[in-house]
Amino acid sequence: MSDGLRSEYVDARCVLLDALVGLRPHLDAFVLIGAQAVYVRTVDRLPGYQPFTTDADLVFDPARLADEPLLVDAMTTAGFVYSGKPGIWHCTVSHADRPDHVVPVDLIVPKEIASTTGRRGARLPGGHGKTAAQKTEGVEGTLVDNDLIEIGALDKDDIRVVSVAVAGPAALIVAKAFNLGERLDNPRRLLPKDAGDVFRLYEANSVKSLLERFERVASDERSAEVTRTAMGYLRTLFATPRSPGIGLASTALGDRAAEYDVAEIMADYTQELLRAIED
């Protein structure tokens, strides 16, 4: 095991690799998103702040799936069990010295390109089924803003490396802002970690470096509407030191918040980003 890392983080990366290996015939369709993508994009930043996560999320374009194997077969062969909820797959990691640990991996189709039939399950073509994946709004930009990156294990004894598309920072900011914004009416569902991930992405990327990526997600027909909505949420959440997302990010960083002056950095960055996009 990698020194100094919690076993849950190591297990989650191992299970992600299990999924990617099992889905290899379909990998051209898939993009790694969520916290795993954020941490890949911000590796070695913010020393001491949570560096990894305990689950994994994979978005895909159904039109790019291979005919075989069926997603259900690929996931079960890779050691996953269907959770009973569309798109959520579980893999149990066993250890001799501690209890078994269940790691979830979510397979997701962006709502904009998903079948309109069904509420949660994404109806997939070619016999891939109705429950292998879920449809989710807000992640459309990850199909537009991504780069091929090699993902390796966190366990020093696991030598596997898989190349997979990883969502870019603009698409991740859009997805995080959309997710937080959709929950503003129900504060109990707002997660500090999501706001902390926005701070992490801000800290790792200059506004200038993100503009071309934001232009791509804002102009692509698959992600344009979601991006416009997310920018409104971004303004509400982070544009002033008293905005609700600032407090969430500060909570996520805990004692590190004062060290990085989270409120000032996030408010200034958000205002600069929105001005740049609007110009």
Secondary structure, DSSP 4 states (H G I P E B T S, - for coil): --TT--HHHHHHHHHHHHHHHHTGGGGGGEEEEHHHHHHHHTTT-STTS----S-EEEEE-GGG--SSS-HHHHHHHTT-EE-SSTTEEEEEEEETTEEEEEEEEEEEEEGGGS-SSSSSBPPBTTTTBSSSSEEESS-GGGGTSEEEEEEE-SSTT---EEEEEEE-HHHHHHHHHHHHHTTTT-GGG--HHHHHHHHHHHHHS-HHHHHHHHHHHHHSTTTHHHHHHHHHHHHHHHSSTTSHHHHHHHHHHTTHHHHHTHHHHHHHHHHHHHHHHH-
